[in-house]
């Protein structure tokens, strides 16, 4: 399992986990698309925002390996802002390749991808 060095471990001040320390000996937890409802708690929305910001900062638009990224946190974004980058896609593999769907991410989190004052790209 690839460990993404420098990736934040959790949302500061909370128990929202972004990475796992070691692989599950009973098998890999699969990534599944979880429905997000409009009435989610602000803390849950903040965790989604911070996790996507960390993905964008760490990987940008390039495909990346799942590695030690938390399946539960990925599942809140999977199928929308984060999509499979390979076919066939194995949702229960630490070697699965993912990528950020920039159009969907911009639509869901416009403040995260707002142009900078210099006229550049994402912040």
Secondary structure, 3 states (H helix, E strand, C coil): CCCCCCCCCECCCCCCECECCCCCCCCCCCCCCCCCCCCCCHHHHHHHHHHHHHHHHHHCCCCEECCCECHHHHHHHECCCEEECCCCCCCCCCCCEEEECHHHHHHHCCCCCCCCCCCCCCC
